[in-house]
Amino acid sequence: MRFEDIREFVDFLENRGELVRIKALVDANLEITEITDRVVKNGGPALLFENVIGTNIPVLTNIYGSEKRIAWALGGDDIEHIPNRIRKLLGMVQGGPPEGFLNKAKALMDLIKVAGSQPKIIRNAPCQEVVLTGSDIDLYKFPVLKCWPMDGGPFITLPLVITRDPVSGARNVGAYRMQVFDRQTTGMHWQTQKGGTHHERVAIQEGINKLEVAVALGGDPATLWTGTAPLPPDLDELVVAGFIREKGIDLVKCKTVDLEVPANAEIILEGYVVPGERRIEGPFGDHTGLYSLAEDYPVFHITAITHRLNPIYPTIIVGRPVQEDFFMGKATERIFLPIIQMVLPEVVDMNMPAEGVFHNLVIVSIKKEYPGQASKVMYALWGMGLMMLAKAIIVVDESVNVQDVSEVAWRVTNNLNADQDIIYASGPVDDLDHSSPMPKYGSKIGIDATNKGSMDNRERDWPPDIEMSQEMKNLVNDRWAEYGIE
């Protein structure tokens, strides 16, 4: 299945009983958040708020808020359909994937570019049915949510922020929160390790006075998701969107900046960041479940707003897990697993549980064959893109179901000998990490919870798991009705 825009997805969800239209008058200030938070945590449907105080623009939330809906958004009934396609692509490499990390990564990137349709430019686009410039630019006409009581203001939370490298011209698409400062300016919370920040650093080095930026709100649900994906810097997110959709997306040139945006978006913000300009942004109730505190971040100056005649404003609520963004992150986990396995073939499965808010806890199972292999996997993961931000990595044996956090906890507490099985490392941490003594740099922990034996320099025998014989299991299965147990 493939959706051309967010409206098609809304209709699809509604036809399947996965969307509720709320006609009661509601407030974008906290009320929509409280409603959505309760619905998400109870496994409820997507919500379309049709009557929001002070605006005639409806607000759409929770479209990704279940494993079923995120799979539909990305074009299948099961999220595994995309990693399975990636595995097939890897199998297309003559003689198997080439040796070496860089060669393997390049082979995969080239295959994705071939397999996914490239974007195409069109002249007339729905997202430009209305064009606002000059004094007509007014962000307060849009139902941007203030989500939590201590938030510094209303925040745009589901944007596709588009920039170009001033030297190479490479495009980056990221999802960075944007605090509304006034009618024509917002914050731009691009973090230290992200593509937008890199483009600003290049602009500063090159002495460029304005870095052009375009922000798309809405569009097809697969393209919206790609803004959150931790892709290699040389892989265009919009190309990946075409790969996921199995059809390239339509783009249109902006009116006031030299960038292209998804033609089927609902709302487009055009403008620029002055490299080096900073303004206090925040606090913001973040996906960690804590407020990220007020800090200096870049400022986005808007030169034009374009939108559909009757736009929908899509957004997500972030806060203490489980929230909608957990399911978006779970899709990332499953889609990137075959890429990790391409580099680390001993990896069997991976889980980034909700409690770890994406990067705080990564659990991997491996097929262990030699001493130190668990440590090797930890260090390799810390060296792979945004996995550098992982605060804790737990490695278990291939027989352990990493998706069962209870089983993992049982293995860790039984198998851990602290002075031999814990590794400490230092490196980059997420901008939102409040625990490190200095911003953006801190310590990490790796835990080897695999079974140990002689090859691990253990002199004692390792005990076997308690398991009933299969013969007795079969006997009890056959006689279960006789026991009279309901």
ChimeraX attribute file (.defattr): number of C-alpha atoms within 10 A of each C-alpha:
attribute: neighborCount
match mode: 1-to-1
recipient: residues
	/A:1	10
	/A:2	18
	/A:3	20
	/A:4	19
	/A:5	20
	/A:6	25
	/A:7	19
	/A:8	15
	/A:9	20
	/A:10	20
	/A:11	13
	/A:12	16
	/A:13	19
	/A:14	16
	/A:15	10
	/A:16	8
	/A:17	11
	/A:18	18
	/A:19	21
	/A:20	15
	/A:21	14
	/A:22	15
	/A:23	12
	/A:24	10
	/A:25	10
	/A:26	17
	/A:27	17
	/A:28	20
	/A:29	19
	/A:30	16
	/A:31	15
	/A:32	21
	/A:33	21
	/A:34	13
	/A:35	12
	/A:36	22
	/A:37	24
	/A:38	12
	/A:39	17
	/A:40	23
	/A:41	14
	/A:42	10
	/A:43	15
	/A:44	17
	/A:45	22
	/A:46	26
	/A:47	23
	/A:48	21
	/A:49	23
	/A:50	19
	/A:51	18
	/A:52	20
	/A:53	13
	/A:54	13
	/A:55	13
	/A:56	15
	/A:57	18
	/A:58	20
	/A:59	24
	/A:60	23
	/A:61	24
	/A:62	25
	/A:63	26
	/A:64	25
	/A:65	24
	/A:66	23
	/A:67	19
	/A:68	15
	/A:69	24
	/A:70	25
	/A:71	21
	/A:72	23
	/A:73	28
	/A:74	27
	/A:75	20
	/A:76	18
	/A:77	15
	/A:78	14
	/A:79	22
	/A:80	14
	/A:81	16
	/A:82	22
	/A:83	19
	/A:84	14
	/A:85	17
	/A:86	22
	/A:87	16
	/A:88	11
	/A:89	17
	/A:90	21
	/A:91	12
	/A:92	14
	/A:93	14
	/A:94	8
	/A:95	7
	/A:96	10
	/A:97	18
	/A:98	17
	/A:99	11
	/A:100	10
	/A:101	13
	/A:102	11
	/A:103	12
	/A:104	18
	/A:105	19
	/A:106	14
	/A:107	17
	/A:108	22
	/A:109	17
	/A:110	11
	/A:111	17
	/A:112	21
	/A:113	16
	/A:114	13
	/A:115	19
	/A:116	19
	/A:117	20
	/A:118	20
	/A:119	19
	/A:120	13
	/A:121	16
	/A:122	13
	/A:123	9
	/A:124	12
	/A:125	19
	/A:126	18
	/A:127	28
	/A:128	23
	/A:129	14
	/A:130	14
	/A:131	16
	/A:132	16
	/A:133	15
	/A:134	11
	/A:135	10
	/A:136	12
	/A:137	19
	/A:138	17
	/A:139	18
	/A:140	15
	/A:141	12
	/A:142	18
	/A:143	25
	/A:144	22
	/A:145	24
	/A:146	25
	/A:147	27
	/A:148	22
	/A:149	12
	/A:150	13
	/A:151	21
	/A:152	20
	/A:153	21
	/A:154	23
	/A:155	22
	/A:156	23
	/A:157	20
	/A:158	26
	/A:159	27
	/A:160	28
	/A:161	25
	/A:162	23
	/A:163	26
	/A:164	22
	/A:165	19
	/A:166	19
	/A:167	10
	/A:168	9
	/A:169	10
	/A:170	14
	/A:171	21
	/A:172	24
	/A:173	27
	/A:174	25
	/A:175	24
	/A:176	22
	/A:177	20
	/A:178	26
	/A:179	27
	/A:180	23
	/A:181	20
	/A:182	11
	/A:183	15
	/A:184	21
	/A:185	21
	/A:186	24
	/A:187	25
	/A:188	25
	/A:189	23
	/A:190	21
	/A:191	16
	/A:192	14
	/A:193	17
	/A:194	18
	/A:195	23
	/A:196	27
	/A:197	18
	/A:198	18
	/A:199	23
	/A:200	25
	/A:201	16
	/A:202	18
	/A:203	20
	/A:204	17
	/A:205	11
	/A:206	11
	/A:207	10
	/A:208	13
	/A:209	13
	/A:210	16
	/A:211	22
	/A:212	22
	/A:213	23
	/A:214	28
	/A:215	25
	/A:216	27
	/A:217	26
	/A:218	27
	/A:219	26
	/A:220	25
	/A:221	26
	/A:222	26
	/A:223	28
	/A:224	29
	/A:225	25
	/A:226	24
	/A:227	22
	/A:228	20
	/A:229	21
	/A:230	16
	/A:231	20
	/A:232	14
	/A:233	14
	/A:234	11
	/A:235	17
	/A:236	18
	/A:237	25
	/A:238	27
	/A:239	23
	/A:240	25
	/A:241	26
	/A:242	22
	/A:243	24
	/A:244	25
	/A:245	25
	/A:246	16
	/A:247	17
	/A:248	18
	/A:249	24
	/A:250	21
	/A:251	22
	/A:252	21
	/A:253	18
	/A:254	22
	/A:255	17
	/A:256	16
	/A:257	16
	/A:258	14
	/A:259	18
	/A:260	22
	/A:261	26
	/A:262	32
	/A:263	28
	/A:264	25
	/A:265	31
	/A:266	27
	/A:267	29
	/A:268	26
	/A:269	26
	/A:270	26
	/A:271	23
	/A:272	21
	/A:273	22
	/A:274	18
	/A:275	21
	/A:276	14
	/A:277	11
	/A:278	16
	/A:279	15
	/A:280	15
	/A:281	25
	/A:282	23
	/A:283	19
	/A:284	25
	/A:285	22
	/A:286	20
	/A:287	22
	/A:288	21
	/A:289	15
	/A:290	14
	/A:291	18
	/A:292	19
	/A:293	17
	/A:294	14
	/A:295	12
	/A:296	14
	/A:297	18
	/A:298	22
	/A:299	24
	/A:300	28
	/A:301	21
	/A:302	24
	/A:303	21
	/A:304	23
	/A:305	27
	/A:306	23
	/A:307	23
	/A:308	18
	/A:309	14
	/A:310	13
	/A:311	21
	/A:312	25
	/A:313	22
	/A:314	25
	/A:315	21
	/A:316	24
	/A:317	25
	/A:318	22
	/A:319	22
	/A:320	17
	/A:321	19
	/A:322	21
	/A:323	27
	/A:324	27
	/A:325	25
	/A:326	24
	/A:327	20
	/A:328	21
	/A:329	21
	/A:330	20
	/A:331	21
	/A:332	21
	/A:333	21
	/A:334	20
	/A:335	20
	/A:336	19
	/A:337	19
	/A:338	22
	/A:339	18
	/A:340	20
	/A:341	15
	/A:342	21
	/A:343	19
	/A:344	17
	/A:345	12
	/A:346	18
	/A:347	23
	/A:348	21
	/A:349	23
	/A:350	22
	/A:351	22
	/A:352	25
	/A:353	23
	/A:354	21
	/A:355	16
	/A:356	18
	/A:357	22
	/A:358	23
	/A:359	22
	/A:360	21
	/A:361	20
	/A:362	24
	/A:363	22
	/A:364	24
	/A:365	25
	/A:366	22
	/A:367	17
	/A:368	16
	/A:369	10
	/A:370	9
	/A:371	14
	/A:372	12
	/A:373	16
	/A:374	29
	/A:375	19
	/A:376	11
	/A:377	21
	/A:378	23
	/A:379	15
	/A:380	15
	/A:381	20
	/A:382	21
	/A:383	13
	/A:384	14
	/A:385	13
	/A:386	19
	/A:387	19
	/A:388	20
	/A:389	27
	/A:390	25
	/A:391	26
	/A:392	21
	/A:393	26
	/A:394	26
	/A:395	26
	/A:396	27
	/A:397	21
	/A:398	17
	/A:399	11
	/A:400	18
	/A:401	19
	/A:402	25
	/A:403	15
	/A:404	11
	/A:405	15
	/A:406	11
	/A:407	12
	/A:408	21
	/A:409	14
	/A:410	11
	/A:411	17
	/A:412	19
	/A:413	11
	/A:414	12
	/A:415	18
	/A:416	17
	/A:417	13
	/A:418	11
	/A:419	7
	/A:420	10
	/A:421	16
	/A:422	15
	/A:423	17
	/A:424	11
	/A:425	14
	/A:426	13
	/A:427	15
	/A:428	20
	/A:429	27
	/A:430	21
	/A:431	17
	/A:432	17
	/A:433	18
	/A:434	16
	/A:435	10
	/A:436	15
	/A:437	10
	/A:438	10
	/A:439	14
	/A:440	18
	/A:441	16
	/A:442	18
	/A:443	17
	/A:444	21
	/A:445	16
	/A:446	24
	/A:447	24
	/A:448	25
	/A:449	24
	/A:450	25
	/A:451	17
	/A:452	19
	/A:453	14
	/A:454	11
	/A:455	11
	/A:456	12
	/A:457	9
	/A:458	10
	/A:459	10
	/A:460	9
	/A:461	9
	/A:462	12
	/A:463	9
	/A:464	7
	/A:465	6
	/A:466	6
	/A:467	6
	/A:468	8
	/A:469	8
	/A:470	9
	/A:471	9
	/A:472	10
	/A:473	10
	/A:474	11
	/A:475	10
	/A:476	13
	/A:477	10
	/A:478	10
	/A:479	10
	/A:480	12
	/A:481	10
	/A:482	8
	/A:483	8
	/A:484	7
	/A:485	6
	/A:486	5
